[in-house]
């Protein structure tokens, strides 16, 4: 077991029974991944199957064949008609253009600067972009920045996993309060609650 699993096992007998059955929460992450690119990708993937979203995302990238990813200025200048040829909806076009604008304005900083910020500041900055919700940023914190103490209380899988483990119902608020005892390894707690339901985590599905 990793340090997080040892901690969870000490503070909770129920976690102690399940964590040995699961792979440990990962400890290495692609920390340098650009938040701008990650958020553009997340917007494209929203409410779509992985295969369909991957196709659309690939078509969008291919609109700039001389680049591995469009710069913020490219997305700002691109006409909605061009972006729709990739399969993007009007709502998603507006959202990725706003993500690009927030990057140009400095609201969404580069990865190096972002990595020095606290979780709350990162959530505040990234959710300022249209179409970017708290859950999306929490997944970025957990699976890109590798922040160890994030509990996505609005994630249905995490809540259902907690309900199965503790045999009681949770609202997002009550889960947040109850989960304080898992600190400073709440990300690992969420990981094992997903595993308890045998659900595919955002990290696995690359959302």
C-alpha positions, 0 to 999 in steps of 0.5 A: 500500500502507498502512504495514502492507503496506509492513512485511510486504513488507519482512520477507517476500518472500512477503508482498511478492508477494501484498499488492499483489493484495489490498485493504489492511487497513482503517485506520478502525473503529467504535471506539465500538461497545459491547462489551456489544452486540457480545458479545451479537450474537456469541453469537447468531451462533455456529454459525449462518448469517448470515441465520438469526442475523440473523433471531434477533438481530432478533427478540430486539431486537424484544422491546423495541420502545421501545429500539434494544437491550436493556439488561443489566438487560433481559436479566437480567430477561427470562424464558427463555420470552420469549427462546426466542420469538426462537429462542434456544437455552437455551445461548445464553440462558444465555450472553447473560444472563452477558454482561449480568451481567458488564456490570453487574458491571463486568467488561465495561466501556464502550467508552471504558474498554475502548479504553484497555486492552491486548489481553491485559487485554481478552481476559481480561475479555471471555472471562470471560463464558460463551460468549465465546471468545478468537477472538470477542474477537480479532475485536473487537480487530481489526475494532472497536478496530482493534488492529494487532497481533493474530494469531488463531492458532486461526483455521483460515483464517489457519493455512491461508493461512499454510500455502499461503503458506509451503508448510509446516504450522502448529499454532497454537503454531508459527504464533504463534512464526513470526508474531512476525516480522510484528509490529507488524502481525500483524492485517494479516498475518492479513487477507492470509492470509484474502485468500490463501484468498479467504475471507470475513473476519469483518469482511465477514460481520459476525460 
